[in-house]
Amino acid sequence: MSTKIIDGKAIAAEIKKEIAKEVAAMIDKDDNAPHLVAVIVGEDAASQTYVASKEKACKSVGITSSVYRLPANTSEMELLELVDFLNRDEEVDGYIVQLPLPDHINEQKVLMAIDPAKDVDGFHPENAGRMMLGLPSYLPATPNGIMELLERSKIETAGKHVVVVGRSNIVGTPVSVMLSRKAKNADATVTLCHSRTKNLKEITLQADILIAAIGKVGFVTVDMVKAGATVIDVGIHRVEDASKEKGYYLAGDVDYDEVSKKASAITPVPGGVGPMTIVSLLRNTLLASKKAVYQ
Ligand code: NDP
């Protein structure tokens, strides 16, 4: 049996086309294009890259995007004032505050100040709570991207044993909640593992679907995977390699070369979960502009 490579890039492109069509229809009806704002504090290189790719993605589907670039010495009060302004600005449908923030700013305080109706990252407790209860909410981007990948790749989840390794608030915990809900394309039995889990390999070997969100290059090795399992690799790492033009290559949390020979389906890195994350943000911005989650 050949292994199915889950092409996140192609699936993301398909969803972008659907979003672009909806945006074009709104503009045809003389409605404003959805408007996403990103706030970035400081010069963190990775954050600058993420925000630039979000801007590019918005443009590609007709969503208006703008960016507030604040210096690293911006005070918490100044940032909270901007958050308050964005909450009230009717021209803004949704916005994100790019993390991490400089150490002198309390991240949680800032995220809590965002109006849940504009919280298109889905990090506000109101959205997290709504998700827990299965109520309309902005779903966090990466877990939602994983759900879409599974659905569009026609990978059955109902009754399957899903093992998630990693329990972060942005990936592992929400995806385990979403997959265990009594809902279409969910209904799985989920085991959530972390650094204190005993006998990890015994558990991962039981997974019909294994989701790796650990943050360690090549952590999931072939001996940890059941033959025929679906493997979703969330990790993304730059591995230095002087032989490459850029001086590095990208790798995930899974030993792809070996695991791909044993799995029935697997996401590559890059080109698996990564492209889906931005698409989920675009979808949430569209929902925000249509007031589809909060009336
Ligand atoms: P975090 O560092 O927040 O969480 C890592 C999790 O892995 C923790 O729950 C930790 O356990 C667990 N863990 C660490 N070591 C082990 C171990 N030896 N055995 C079992 N569990 C372990 O990471 P994130 O969730 O933010 O990100 C995970 C990866 O996904 C990273 O590589 C990140 O770059 C990538 N990522 C990719 C995205 C994309 O769009 N493709 C988006 C977001 C993240 P404990 O809780 O006990 O500490």
Boltz pocket constraint, residues with backbone or C-beta under 6 A from the ligand:
constraints:
  - pocket:
      binder: B
      contacts: [[A, 142], [A, 165], [A, 166], [A, 167], [A, 168], [A, 169], [A, 170], [A, 171], [A, 172], [A, 193], [A, 194], [A, 195], [A, 196], [A, 197], [A, 200], [A, 212], [A, 213], [A, 214], [A, 215], [A, 216], [A, 233], [A, 234], [A, 235], [A, 236], [A, 237], [A, 273], [A, 274], [A, 275], [A, 277]]
      max_distance: 6.0
